[in-house]
Amino acid sequence: MCSSLGRHGHALLTQFSVVHSSSIRHLMRAVQIHQFGGPEVLQVNNVEVPEEKENEVLVEVKRCGINPVDVYTREGGFAVLPTLPLILGKEVSGVVVRKGRNVTKFKEGDRVYCCLPWNGGYAENVVCSQDHTFILSNKLSFSQGAGMYVPYFTAYRALVIKCQMKKGEKVLVHGASGAVGIAAVQLAKQTGLCVVGTAGTEAGLEIVKKAGADYVFNHREEDHLKKAYEITEGKGFDVLLENMAHVNLGNDLMVLSQKARLAVVGSRNEVTIVPRHLIYTEAMVVGIKLLANTQEEMQEIGNVLLKGADEGWVNPIVDREFDLDSAKEAHNLMISNRGARGKLIFKT
C-alpha cells in the first residue's frame, strides 16, 4: 500500500516539477511601477516573459538604457500617462531569441538594439516590432547599444531632420556631456560643422572634447555664453541644441545668427523669454518629439548609425552601469546636479 502510494506520489511529484519548471522559465525580472511618485515606487518583480506577435521579435536583454524621460514618466509628469502597472524603459540591447512568423529582417542570435516608444525596457526580456529593431554593429558593446535609440535618434531628428544643419555652420550643443549631447556632437562633427559644446564639470568637458567638439566651455560659469559667442565672430550660432531649456532658453536667443534654428530636446519647467530676440534674428525654435519620427525616418537614422558605428564615429560613451536592484539609485543619479558624463545603463 505504502509502496503503491509512493509510486503514484512520485509520478504526481514529477508532473508538478515539470509544470513548476516550465512556469519558472516563463518568468523574468523587471522594474515596475504600480503608482506614480518618487524613486521609492520602483519595484523589482517577477513577471511573465512577453509573447512576441507575428511582426515582433523576442529579445534577451543584455543592457537597458536609463533616460530622463523614464524619471518624468515615473513621476507622472505628462498630460497623458501610461496604464499601470508599467515596466519603464525605452531602449535596450540584446540578442534575438525568437521571432514572429512574419519577421524577415532578423534571425535568432542577431545582436540588436530596440526602440521602445511605449516602454518595457527595464526587464530581462522584451518584445519589439521588427520595424523598431536594428542591427547592433559589432564595433559596439551591448552597453553602448543600449544608448543608441533615445540619444542618437533624438539628436538626428533635432539636427538633421528639423534644423537641417549644413557643413560649415556653427552649432552650440548646450549640455553636451549627456548622452544626447554626445550624440549631437558626433553627428555635427561628422557633417562638417564647427562644434561648440558645454558641460558643468571638468570630467564632462573632457568627455565633450573626446566626442569631437572643437571648443568646450563650462556652463556653470556665468560668462560661458559670452565666451562661446566670441567663436562666431559676432555672427551667432546657426544651430543650437538645448537640453535644459528651462534654464538656458532665454539667454540662448541672444547668441543666435540670422535665420538660426534652435532645437529644444529637454526642459523641466517654465522659462521666460524676450520675444524681440526672435524678431531680430527671425530664428526658428522647435521642440523635438522622438515619437514623431516616421518609419521612413527611423530606417534612415538606423542606416546612418550602423554605417557610422562601423566607421567609428558613432561611439556612445557609457558613464555607469547598475543592477536592476539599484533602480532607485540610478534614478536619483539621473536627476542629480553632479554633471552628466555619458550614458547610464542597467545590466540584466
N, C-alpha and C positions, 0 to 999 in steps of 0.2 A: 504493500500500500504506500508505504513511505517512498519506496523506490519509484513507483509509478508517478506519484505526485511530483517527485523530483525531476523526472524526465519531462513531464508537461511543463513544470515550472521553468525548467531550463529553456524549453522552446519559447515560452512566453517572454522570458528574460531576453533571449536572443532577438526576438522580434522587436521588443521595446528598445533594445540597444540600437538596432538598425534605424528605427524611426527617430530616436533621440539624436543619433549621429547625423542623420540626414538633416534634421532641423537645425543643428548647430552649424552645418555647412552653409545654411541659407541665412545666417545672421552675420551682421557686420557691426563694427563700432562706428559711431558717428556723433558729432557735436550738434545737439539740437537746442532749440529754444521752445518753451511751451508758453511763454509770455514775453512781452517786450519790456526792456528795462536795462539795468546796468550789467556789467560782466558776470555778476552772480547768477544770472538766468541761463548761462551757458552750461549745458549738461552733456556728459558723455554717456550715451545709452547704446544698448544692443538693439538693432532694428533689422528688419528684413532686407536682404540684398534685393535691389530693384530688378525687375524683369525688363529686358530690352524688347522694344516693339520692332516691327518689321523693317523700319528705316533707322534703327538705332544700334549702337554698339555698347556692350558691357565692358567697362574698363576697370582693371585692378589699379587702384590709385597708389602711386608712389609718393607724390607730393601734392599739397594743396596750397594755392596762393591765398594770402591774407590781405585784404584791401580795406581802405576807409569806408567804402560803401557797405561792407559787412557790419561795421560798427553802427553806422547810421540805421541800417535795417534792424539790427538787434535793439536799438533804442526806440524804434517805432517812429523814425524821423521823416517819413514820407507820407504824402497825402493818401496814396493808395498802398496799403500794406498787404503782404502775403498772408496766406492762411497758415494758422498754427496747428500742430507743431511744425517746425521748419528746421531743416538742415541748412545752415548757412554755407556760403562759399560759391564763388562764380568762376573759378578756374582750377584745373587740375592737370597733372601729367601722369602718365602711366602706360599700361600695356593692355591691348585689346585681348580679352579672354573669350568673348563670344560675340556673335553678330546676328542681326536680324536677317531674314531671308531676302530682303530687297537691298541689302547693303552691298555695294560693288566697289567702293573706294578703299576698303580696308580688309585685312585678314587677321586671323588670330596671331598674336605675337608682335604685331606692329607697335612701335613706340609712338605715342601720340600725346597731344595736349588737347584739352576740351574746353570749349567756351560754354558756360552755363548761365545764360541770362536769368533763369528763374531759380538759381541757387542749387544746392545739393552737394557742394564740393568738399565739405568737411567730413569726409567719410572714407571708408576703406574701398568702396566701390561706387561707381556712378554709371548711369546710362546717359548717352548723349546722341543726339541726331548726327548722322554722318555728315550733314552739311555744316555742323558746328564742331567737327572734329578735324584735326590737322596733324599731318606727319611731323614728328619732332626730329629735327636734324640730329645726326649722330655726333655733330660737333658740340651739342649742348647736353648738359646733365638733366636729370629729371627735376632737380631743384630749379634750374634755370627755366625749364619748360613750364613749370607752374607759375612763372611770371611773364608769360607771353601774351595772354589774352587781354586782360584789363590794361596793363601798361602800354603795350605796343599798339593794340588796336585803337586805344584812346588817342595816343599820340599821333598815329597815322591819320585818324579821322580829323583831328584838330588841325594838323599842319598841312597835310596833303589834300584831303577832300574839301575841307571848309576854308582854310586860309590860303590854299593853293600857293604855298611857298615856292620861290624860284631861286635858282642858282645865282649867287652874287648878292642876295639880300642879306640883311642883318636881322637876327632873331634873338630875342631875350626869353630865356626859359626861367621864369620866376619860381624858384623852388625846384632846382634841378637835381638834387641828390636823392629824391624819392624814386620809386620805380617808374612812374610816368615821366618824370623829368629826365631820367637817364635815357629812356626810350626816345624822348623828344630830341635830346642832344645827339644821339647816334643817328637818328633819321635825318636831322637837319644837316649834320656834318657830311653825311654820305651824299646828300643832294647838292652840296657845294655852297652852303650859306656860311656867313661869319656868325659863329655861335657864342653867345654870352650867357653864362649860367650863374645862378646864385645858390648859396647854401648857408646854413646857420652855424656850422661848426667847422673846425679845421679838417676833421675827418671827412665831412661832407664835401668840402671844397676839393679835397684830393680825389674823391670819387668822381666829381664832375669833370675834373681835369682828365682822369682816366677814361671817362666816357667820350672825350674828344672835344670839349669846349675850348675855344680859342682864348677866352677871358673868363675869369671867375671873380665873384665878389661876395662878401659876407652880408646877407640881407638883414642881419641883426644890427648892422651899423647904419645910423640914420642917413648918412650921405651916400649909401651904396648906389641908389638910382642916379644920383648926380654923376658919380664916377662912371657908371655904365653908359650914361647918355653921352659922355665925352668920347666914347669909342665911335659914335656915329658922326662925329664932327658937326654936331648941331642939327643933323637931319632927322634924327629919331629912328626908332626901330620900325622896320617894315612889318614884322610879325612878332607877336608876343604871346606866349603860352603862360597862363596864370593858374597856379594850383591853390592859392589861398586868396580868392577874390575878396572875401570879407575883410581882409587886412590891407590888401595892396591895390585894389582896382582904381580907387580914386587917384592915387599917385601914378599908376600905370598910364593913365590917359594923358599925362603930361610929358611922356617920353616917346610918343608915337610919331611916325612920319606921316606925311600926307598920304591919304588913301590906305593907311595901315590896317592890318587885320589882327584882332585880339581874340584869342580863344580862351574861354573860361572853362576849365575842367574840374575845378574844385572850389567849394565855398561852404562855410559852416554857419554863416549868419548874414545879417543885413549889412549893407555898406552904403555910404553916402558918396555921390559923385557930383562933379560940376559939369553939367551938360555942355557948357560952352567949349570945353576942350574937344568934344566930339564935333562941334560945329566948325571949329578952326581947322581940324585935320580931315574932316569927312571920313573918319576912321569907322571901321565896322567892328562891333563887339558881338560875338556869337557864343552861345552855350553849346557844350559838347555832350551829346547823349549817345552813349555806346550802343544802346538798343536800336538807334536809328540807322545803323549800317544795314544796307540791303544785302541779300545773299550774294549778289554780284560783287559788291564791295568787300564782303567778308572773304570771298575767294581771292580777290585781288590782293588783299592785305596778307592772307595766308601764303600766297605765292611769293610775294615780295620778301616776307620774313624768312621763309625757308631758304630762298636764294641768299639773303643777307647773312643768315646763320652759317650756311655752307661757305660763304666768302669770308666770314669772320667779323663783319662789322655789326651784326646783331648779336649782342653779348650781354644778356641780363646779369646784373650784379646782385648777389644774394647777401643780405645782412645777417639774419639769424634764422635758425630752424627750431621749431618747437614740437613736442609731442602733442597729440590731441588733448591729453590730460592737462596741458598747460594753456588751454584756450583763454582762460581769464587773464593770465599774464601777458599773453600775446596781444589781446585787445587793449589792455592798459598801455602797453608799449606803443601800439599803433597811434594812439591819440596823445601820447606824452609830448613834452616840449624839449626832448633831448636832441632833436635834429635827425632828419631822415638820413639813412646810409645805405639805401638799396632796398631790396625786397624781403619781406617777412614771409616765412613758409612754415606749413605744417608737414611733418613727416608721419606717414601712417605705418 
